Structures are given as C-alpha cells and as structure tokens.
C-alpha cells in the first residue's frame, strides 16, 4: 500500500469521527471504533498488542511507557485495525519495539505491515492539514526550527522526534 493511500485512510477516519482538532483524542476515537482498551505492563520490549477474538477487537498498551509513546502505540494499533484486519475473526499483532526498529527484512510482509502501521499512526496523530494550519498560525513568530518542532510536538502530544520525522516526511522541513 502506498503512503498516499495510508494518509488518505487516516484522514478519512478522523473526518468520519469528527476528530479534526489537535491533539487528536486517540482514546475517544478507539472507543468510537468499538475497540476495547486495556492498559498493561507489557515489559520493556512490547509497546502494544491488537487482539482479534471472534470478531471482537482489543488493544493492550504498555502503561509504563511515556504518554506520547502510549499515544503513538494506540494510533499504531488503530493502523493495524484499519489497514490489516479486514474480515478477520481472529488474529494477533504484537508490537515489539526491538523487532520494529532493529530487526526484520524490509522485504518481509511483517516488516511492511509494521512500517504501514507506523505511517498510519503518524498521519492519524499529526494530520498534514492540521500541521500546516498550525505552522501558518505561527509563521510570523521569530523562532528556530527546533523551537517550532518543540511547540508542534507539545500541541499534538507527540515526541519531538516523531514530529521531526513527520515534518521531514511531509517535506515541510529539511527537504
């Protein structure tokens, strides 16, 4: 699936459920999708899981991680739900941070699914339209790129590194 399609699906989901203000209320969106949420201590390596059991969906997320990490994990699991769960009655997606970022062949199906879910999470929590609007509102400020990234990350409740990647991927900075 192309990045443009992932961006479009994320924005359509936000629009359908009237979640077009920053920060995106990810837990409210998940509840509207009929997915149950459960915080767990999943250990150091696991950030989240999406469990499908007899057509019922449940996201477990690591409650010991930072709030911004939890939000990204939740959005990532929504990505699996939207992109990879069509007509599934049973299944399990376990998001192991070591696997996601340090292992796996870029050609494997699992690796591609994880990268797609990451792209979806970024588009869901940091929609391009909202970022551009916010940058437009702050355009006349005399601030450095780092200060702008810091402000945007705070506004969207994401990490500074996530916001930096997002701005770069949207060719808004460092292009």
C-alpha positions, -999 to +999 in steps of 0.1 A: +000+000+000+013+034-010+019+062+016-007+084-001-033+057+004-024+054+041-025+092+045-060+093+029-073+064+051-061+081+083-076+115+073-109+099+063-111+081+097-105+114+115-131+132+094-158+104+097-155+105+135-151+143+138-116+143+153-100+172+134-085+192+163-051+189+178-043+170+198-062+141+184-082+123+211-070+088+202-087+070+231-121+086+221-115+076+185-107+040+195-139+038+216-159+051+186-145+023+165-158-002+191-123-014+202-117-022+238-087-006+255-066-022+283-035-008+299-009-034+309+027-036+320+039-054+289+076-053+298+104-034+282+102-047+246+064-047+239+046-014+234+012-027+223-009-056+210-041-058+189-061-089+197-089-101+175-110-128+190-143-139+174-146-106+156-140-086+189-111-062+190-090-052+219-059-031+222-035-037+250-009-010+255+021-006+278+010+017+307+046+020+319+057+040+288+055+078+284+022+094+274+035+103+239+047+067+234+014+053+245-005+076+221+017+066+192+013+029+201-025+033+203-025+050+169-002+023+155-027-004+166-055+015+150-034+014+119-033-024+121-071-024+126-078-002+096-051-015+072-047-052+081-078-066+098-105-066+071-128-096+077-106-112+103-123-132+130-091-140+149-056-126+149-028-110+170-005-081+162+023-078+188+044-047+185+078-054+198+100-023+196+132-042+190+116-060+161+101-029+146+132-008+146+162-032+147+153-065+130+134-078+101+139-078+064+124-047+046+110-072+021+091-093+047+054-090+049+055-084+087+081-056+083+060-039+057+029-041+079+047-026+108+060+003+087+025+009+073+011+010+108+038+035+118+029+057+088-008+055+096-001+064+133+019+095+122-008+105+098-035+100+124-018+119+153-002+145+131-025+152+101-008+172+074-037+197+072-036+204+110+002+207+109+001+232+080-026+252+097-006+254+129+026+264+111+006+291+093-006+305+126+029+306+139+045+318+107+052+354+119+070+342+150+107+345+150+116+311+163+141+284+153+132+252+136+139+234+169+115+257+188+088+252+162+092+214+164+090+216+202+058+237+201+042+214+175+051+183+194+036+198+225+004+209+206-001+174+190+011+155+221+038+135+203+075+132+208+098+158+193+115+130+173+081+119+159+073+154+149+107+159+133+102+127+112+067+138+103+077+172+091+106+157+071+083+131+055+059+158+046+088+178+031+079+207+054+114+209+068+148+197+057+137+189+022 
